[in-house]
């Protein structure tokens, strides 16, 4: 089994962190002055400090990808939702506004996302700029500096990809200490990301190298490039389906990855052994905390079921219509907790879990949710997602429970489904035998051989059905927002949401405090 790369920030990087915090973006804006008196000769004094600065952009992803990126990508969709029930709304209505596409430039989580993206871009820029003048010839380093720079440029490209998708016309900043940069067009940001990926692939390592896990490899870079091309028509107005398919082929034909034999293997605790995961953000309950789906995605009364140290927050559930996409014989339906719930007592016997608050008797989870805003009731309404395996007795910290699952960014099943979509798009939306074979290769493992509905035909696989199948396969993987936009359904009406009047909400607003601190930026349309 592969070992995780340890991204824990140690004391050797403390000086690096202090200096970086004052670079572009800081926590809130793009034009901070630099007050640190540290210089490169002080904080790149040995190989350990070089490595600490190199892994810092990776480490920062642990603080933000589930805590904020998940919210930004899932809550405005028909998938994950955080209702207000029994006065459990801790967000002052923000989650309801996300669900109904009524957010504004003052929303906390939109501000967090902008700050996170540009803070990590700042960490990348800091390392890329500084390492050019550091003499490392006498240092002991795990990989060449050229590979470190290529990887960090790909981390920067990933952050810019999310910024392009979520905010659109964002400023391209490649160096530290840039003051008040203006917006670049979405097409310019697209071209920048494309060139950064292409120009750095050759210098990257590959799966199987000693330090590949959790890092950008050649195949991970092609995965990001494929995702960029998949959404090119949304981002720039020009489709790039054939380029996307070619990038997918680089991964499929590499021989580096295989589909895991079961649908949930990529999400098990200690999932380093997955054959299909291409890029992950590593988490560890002891040393790399930050993935707390166990807290956010479970009903509080399930504390007994999983022997947890803290009560889950009863925050995130799934919309009924999305749950209804799954058939009973689809093994992927097992990622949802539904029906009567039980725990195992000290004698190994199954005991019913008592309900909370307005739910009398025992806890029974129902797919149906009465209201999005239901301050006097609602417990037990809405299925819980447990796609990422929850270990019994998950490690506790002062504010919750931590998980040992590495969070998946790219995996082979998505690459296969992306290629199938490209083939269908180039065929006028119709599925040929090649697209059918690709989609069925992923779907087959979730059904018993020959089971009803286990495979598509050229008549049953339409583009809308491909969207449904992507929903089933990639639920809670932060893909639904982009998928709904690309398939033209983001503006649709769904439960407790009316249809959008226009497409303005396909982009988030630039946060109000960012516009105040940098008047060179222009707000997105509709805000």
N, C-alpha and C positions, 0 to 999 in steps of 0.2 A: 504493500500500500504506500502511496506517495506521502511524503512528509509535508506538513504545512510550512510555508515560509513564515518565519516569525517577524511580524512587522511592529512588534512592541517598541515604543520609543523609550530609549534608555537615557541615562544621565549623560552619555557621550554626545547626545544630540541636543541637550538643553540650550546651549548657546545658539545653535542653529535655529531652534524654535523661536527664541527671543528675537533674533534678527529678522526672521521671515515674517513674523507677525506684523512688522511695520512696512512690509512691501505692498505692492499693488493690491487694492481691495481691502486689506485689513479685515475687519469683521463687517464693515458696513459700506464702505465707499471706495471708489477707484482712484482717488487723488490724495491719499495720505502722504504726509511728509515723513521722511525717515529720520527718527530720533536716535536710533541705536548707534553707539560708538564702536560696536564690534566691526572688525574688518575680516576679509577672507582668510588672511594669514593666521588669524586667531582661531577660527572655528572650522577650518579644514586642515588641522594639524596632523592628522593621521588617517589611516584607512577606515577606521571605525567611524570617524566623523563624516567622511565622504559618503559612506554607506548610509549613515543616519539621515543625511540630507537627501540622498537618492530615494530612500523608501518613504520619506515623509509624505509626498503626494499620495502614495498608495494608502498609507495609514489614515490620512484624513478622510478617505472614502468610508472608512469604518464608522466615523462619527456622523455621516450624513446620508448614506445611501438608503438605509431603512428608515431612519428617523425623519427624513424630509423627502427624499426622492420618491419613496413609496407613496407618500401622501399626494404629491404633485401629480403622479402618473395614474393613481388608482381612484382617488376620491371623486374626480369629475366624470367618472365613467358609470356604466350600468353594472359594475362589478362590486367593488368594495364600497361600503357606506358606514358612516358613524352617526346614527340617529341620536336624538336627545330623548332619553327615556328616564323616567323617575328622577328628573332633575340631575342627570349624570352628564350634562353638556358642559364640558370644561373649556370650550373654545369660544364662548360668547357668540355662538351661531356660525362660526367660520365653516364647520364641516357641513352644515346645512346649505350654506351659500356655495360651497364647492360642488355639492351634489346637484344643485339647481342652476349652476353656471351664473351665479350672481355675485361673484367675488369682486373685489375692488383693489386699487393700488396700495391700500393700507393693511392688507391681510398679512398677519405675522408669518405664515408659512411661505407665502410668495417672497417676502423679504428674506427669510432664512435661506430659501433656495438660491436666490440671486447671490447672496453673500457667500454661501457655501461654494458655488461654482467658481466665483472669481477669487475666493480665498485660495482654493486649490490650484487654480491657474497661477496665482501669485507664487505659491510654493514651487510649482514647476518652473516658472520663469526665474525664480531666485537661483535654483540649482543650475539650470541651463546657462545662465549668465555667468555665475561665479566659477563654475568648474572649468571654464575656458582658460582661466589664468592660474589655475592651481597646478603645481608641479607634483604629479602623483607617481612619478617613475619609481620611487623607492617604497611605495605603499603596497601592502598586501590587500588585494581586492578580489572579490569573488568572480567578477566579470569585468571585461574592458570598460573603460570610461565611455567609449563610443556607444556601447550597448546600453549603458545607464542613461545616457542622453537620449537615445532613441526611444527607450521605454518611457521616460518622463515626457517626451514629446507626445507619445501616444496617450498617456494619462491626460495630458492637456487637451488633446484632440477629443477624448471621451467627454471631458467636461464641456468643451465647446459644442460637441454634438448635442448634449442635453440642453445647453443654452440656446442653440439654434432651433431645436424642436420646441422648446417651451417659451422662449422670449423673442425669437426671430432675429430682428436687426440689432445684434449686440456688438459692442466694440471689440475689435481684434487687438489684443495687447500681447506682444511677444517678449517684452523686456520689463524689468522692474523700474520703479520710479517714474512711470508715465503719468502725466497729470491730465485730468479731464479729457479722456479720449472720446471722440464722437461715435455715433452708431456707424457700423458698417452695414451694407445691405445683406439680406439673407443669402443672396447669390454669392457675395464675396466671402461670407463666413463658410458657406458650403465649399467653395473652391479652396479656401485655406485648409479646412479639415482634410479634404481629398489630397491635397499636395503634401500635407504633413504625414499622412499615412503612407502614401506611395514613396516618399523620399526617405522613409526610415525603416521600411520593412526589411530591407537587406541586412541591416545592422542588428536586428532582433534575434533572440534565441528561439528555441522551439521546444515543444513538449518532449519531455525526456531529459532535457538538460538539468543539471543539478539544482538550478534556481528557478525553474520554469513556473512552478505552481503559484498561482495568484499574481503572476506577472504578465505583461503584454508579450506574447510570442508572435511569430509570423502569422500563425493561423488566427490568433485573437485579433490581430490587426486586420486581416482579411474579413473577419466577422464584423468589425466596426465599419469597414469600407462597404460591405454588402448592405448593412443596415442603412448607411448613408444613401446608397443608390436606391434602395427599396423605397425610400421616402422622398426621392429627388423631385418628383412631380409636385408634391406638397410644398417642399422647401423652395424650389426654384421655378416651377411651372414647366419644367422639361423632364420627361420620363427617362429613366436609365435602366430599364428592365434587363436588357442584355448584359449590361455591365454588372448588375447585381448578380445575375445568374453565373457570370464568369467568376466573380469573387467567391460565390458559394462553392463553385467547382474546385477552387483552390483548396478549400477545406475538405470537401467530400472526397476528393481524389488524393488527398495527402496520406491517407491511411493511418492518420494519427488518432482518429476518434471512431467510436462505434456507438450505436444506440444501446443503452443499458437494457437488460432483459425485462425489467419491470419499470413501469412509468414513474415510480417514486424513488428509485435508487439515486437520482441526482440530488435529492433533497434530504437524505438521511442525515442524522447526526454523524459527525466525522465522515463527511461525504467525499473525502480526498480520493477514494477509490472509484468514483464514477468514471466510466469510460467515455461519456459524452460531454461532460462539462469542459468548456474551452477557456473561459475566464470567470473567476470567482473573486469575491471579496472575502478573505478569510476572517472567521470569527472563532473565538475560543472563550468559554465561560470564565476561565481564570485569567488569561493574559491578553485577550483581544475582545473585550466586551463591546456591546453596542447593538446586538441583534436580539431584540426582546419581543418577537412576535408572540411568544407565550403569554406575555402580559396584555398586549394590545388586541389580540384576536380571539380571546377566550372569554366566556362568561365567568364571572367571579366565583360562582359556586362550583366550578370545575377544579378548584384547588385540591379537593380530595382525589379526584380522578388521576391527577398527575403528581400527587404528593409534592406540591409546590410550597415554597416558603412564604410566598406573598399571594394575596388575592389578585387574580387577573383583573384588568380594568373594565371589562364589559364594554369595549369601545367599538370594535370593528366587526361588522357582520356582512353578509352577502345578500344582494337583492334577489328576491324570489324568482324573477324571470330569468336571471342568469343561472341560478341553481337548476331551473327547469330545462336548461340546455342538455343536461346529462341524462342518459337512459339508465335504467336500473342495472343493466348488464355491462355497463362501462365501468371498469375497475377504477377509473379516475374519480368516480363519484365518492369513493372512500376518503377523499381529502376533505370532506365536509362532515362535521358533527351535526347529526340530526336525529330526532326522536328521543326516547327516554334515555337518560344518562345514568351510569353506574360507576361505582368505585370498588376496589378490592380491599376488603378489611384485613385485619391482622391474621385471620385464619384462612385467608385465601378465598373467601366467599364474596360473590358479587352482591353489593348493596346499593339500593337506589339513592341518588343524590337529592337531597331536599331542595325545593325551589326557594327563590328569594323574593322579597318585596311583594309584588302584586301576584306572583305565581304561587298559588296554593298547592299543597301536596308536594310531589317530586318534580325535579327539573325535566321538562320535556321541551326540546328545541324544535321549533317549527319554522319552515321556510317563510311563512307568511309574516309580514310586518304590518301592523295596523297603520301607523303614521310615522313620518319622518320626524316630526316634532310632537312627542307624546310624553310630556313631563310627569304624568301621573301613573304610567304603566309601561309595559313593553318588554320586561325581562323574559328571556327565553325565545324572543321573536327574532328570527334571522339566523341562518346556519353559520357555524364557525369554520374557518379554514385552518386545517392542520396539515397542509401540504408539506411543509418543513417539519420533519419528525420532532415530536416533543418527548424528551426523555423524562422519565420519572425522577423527581427530586432535582430538577434543574437548579443549577447553582444560583444562590441569591446574592444580591448586593443591596445596599441601603435603599434603593428605589425600585427594585424589581428583580426579575429572574432573567438569567442570561442563557444563551443557547450555544451549542457547539456545532451548528450547521454553518458551512460556508455559503454565503449568498450568491446565487448564480446570476451572472451578467449575460453570458453567451453560452449556448449549448447546441450540440449538433442537431437536435430535433428542430430547433428554430431555423437553422441553416437549410435543412431539407425542405421545410414548409415554405421558406422564403423563395427557394428556387422553384417550387411548384407554383407559387403565386406568379412569379415572373413569366413562367411558361404559359400560364392561363391568360395573363394580361396581354402577352404578345399574340395570343390566339383569339383575340376578341372577347375574352372572358370565359371561353369554353375550355373545359378540361379534356386534354388528350390523354392517351394511354401513359405517356411519360409522367405527366403531372399526377395522374391517379396512382401510379406505382409509388411515387414519392410520398404522397400523403398517406396512403395505406400502409407504407412501411413503418410510419410512426404510430398510426392508429391501431395496428394489429395487436401490439403487445398489451393493449388495454381490454381485449376481448378474448374469450375462449375461441379456439379455432372453429370456424364455421358458424359462429354465433350470429344471430340476426343483427344487422346493422354494423357488422365488424369491418366492412369495407365499402368504399364508394365505387360508383360506376361513372361513366361519362355523362350519364343523365342526372345523377344525384348530386354530383359535386359542382355546384355553382359558386360564383364569387361570394355571395352572401352566406352560403353554407361553409365556405372556406373560412370566413370570418368567425362563424360559430365554432368551427373546429379549432381554430387558433385560440378562441376563448376557452374551450375545454382543456386544451393542452397547456396553455400558458397562463392560466388564472393566477393572480397574485404574483406575477413575475414582472410587473411594471411595464407591460407591453400594450395594455388594452386601450389607453388613450390614443397612442399613435395609430393603432389598428383601426379604431373607430373613425379617426380623421381620414386615414388613407382610403377606407372603404366608403366614405361619405355618409356615415351614420352618427357622427359626434353631435350633430345638431338635432337629432331625433328627440321626440318626447319619450320619456319612460317614467316609471313609477315616481310620483311626486316631483316630476320635472316636466315643464312644458317645452315645446320645440323652440330652439333658438331662432331669433328673427334673422340673424346673419351669421357669418363665420368669424366674427371678431374674437370670440372666446376660444378659438383654436390656438391663440397665443395668450399668455398671461401678460398683465401689465408690467412695465418696469416699475419697481417699487417707488412709492412717493418720496421716501427719504433719499433714495439714490438720485432721483431727478433734482432734488434740492441741493445735494452735494456736488453734482456734476451737471451744470446747466447746458453743457454741450450735447447731452443726450436728448432724443426726441421720443415722446411716448408712443406706444403702439396704438393703432386706430381703435376707436370704440371706448377709450378710457379717458 
